């Protein structure tokens, strides 16, 4: 079993009423464990008396190449452990065990389409940043879906990255509002929406993370286009 290390909160950035970005560093002053882009940790909520109040899995949102001294988590407050993280203050301590998971960056892929639903974007952000920051020169297309604009936790970052990197195209999707001057798509993801951006489906590998209904819809679209999901799709249910 992997050891549990204490990590300290060094920043908590609130992005909406239930979303935040948590930056953690090892409390022992050492370096962060080695991990692959897309992997997750088990995080332990510790009360003031040092007792374990629960453990939950959280994907690492930062890329390995930028995470030797700290890691970032993208959090949605929807349970005791995630709410404890959402309410955390600088200096708070959490137990961290990991890394785990096989939903990782496929470095040999030349072209990848990522589908992110809600907070399922966190492991996908890690993979995309690792690919772009390390110069893998992969063609990347990201569909990032949320109910409202505030649910797209990394929207501004992805917009800037798409301007900086010619090989990265970002398609934001909102399903329950129509923001002024919206540059992306509106409504639930569907075949027509995908085909606007994917000309030859068989040219790509695919990666998917989000709620089950979102994932089922995407899988159905890919199957209808003749994609062998066992060979061409990596996925993780959030």
C-alpha positions, 0 to 999 in steps of 0.5 A: 500500500502506498504511504499517506503523506500530509499535504498543506493548502497553499491556495484556495481559489473560488471559481463559483458557488461550489467550485474551487481550485486547491493548491497543495504542497507536501507538508514535509518540505519534500517534492511531490511524488511522481505521477502520470498526467490524468492520475488521481489521489486518495485524499484524507480529511483530517479533523482538528484532533487529527482523526480521519473524517473520510477519504475520497478520490480526486484527480490531479488537475496540474501536469506532471511537468509543473508539479514537482513542488505542488499539485492542483486539484479541481473541486466541486463541493458535493460531499463531506470530504470535497466540502472540507476541501472547498472550505479549507484555508491556507495552512490546513493539512490533508492526508494524500495517498497516490498516485492511482489510475490508468486514465492517462495521457497517450503520448504516442497519439498524433490526434486526440479528441477530449470530451469533458463533462463538468468537474470531469475536466480535471484529469483532462486538463492535466493531460492537455497541459502536459502535452502542450507544455512538453511539446509533444506536438499532438493535435488536440480538440477539447469539448468542455461541457457544463450547465452554465458558464461558471461551471467551466472551471478552466474556461479562460485558461483554455481560451488563452491556451487555444490562442497560444497553441495552434495545435489546440482547439477548444470548444466550450459548451453550455447547456442551460444559458445563452451568454452574451457574445458566446464563442462556443456551443449551446445545448447538450452535446450531440452528433451534429455538434461534434461533426462540425469539428471532427471531419474524419472520426477514424483519424483520432483517439478519444478520451472521455470523463464526466457524468454517466449521461454525458459519457453515454451520449458521447459513446453513442456518437462515437459508436455511430461513427464506427469507432472501436471504443475498446481500441480508440477510447480512454475514459474515466467516470467522475 
